[in-house]
């Protein structure tokens, strides 16, 4: 059991650290998609660059949490929790996709599979095969976006989305997904480097 891919992680943390980081990652995955958009809107003007790009900010933080979870957490329960929570919280909050939120429910399976692909690539390529962090990230991002965008295209064949929303959702499921996953990869790399340095010095 310990040697399975899903149980691979950067290092073995103490029980207390494991609990703390698990809670922190879970709270990030749940609370950021639920509340951050409204918080930013309350702080900044509606037409400010921060608010208009809040989807990028929220998505980047969520992808950072996914990658950190891939590197630091083990076990199906924890991984599936982090993989599934952000999309549910995003849709329920209604902030990111606004009037399209009701239609985004159909995208949940593809989003879950895409998130899982990103996490699994890090565990398989970097942690199990000992390959480069960015190789795992690039392959993971390509797979994630391909799965999510592919899911959108399949649903669009069945006219799930109103025509006026198609272009917006298409961009959100392709370009925006690529950008947020890439930013998340870069932020997570900084966190990973800080953590490994601390581990070496301790």
Secondary structure, DSSP 8 states (H G I E B T S, - for coil): -TTSGGG--SS---HHHHHHHHHHHHHHHHHIIIIIHHHHHHHS-TTSHHHHTHHHHHHHHHHHHHHHHHHH--SHHHHHHHHHHHHHHHHHH-TTTGGGHHHHGGGHHHHHHHHHHHHHHIIIIIIIT---HHHHHHHHHHHHHHHHHHHHHHHHHTT-S-HHHHHHHHHHTTHHHHHHHHHHHHHHHHHHHHHHHHHHH-
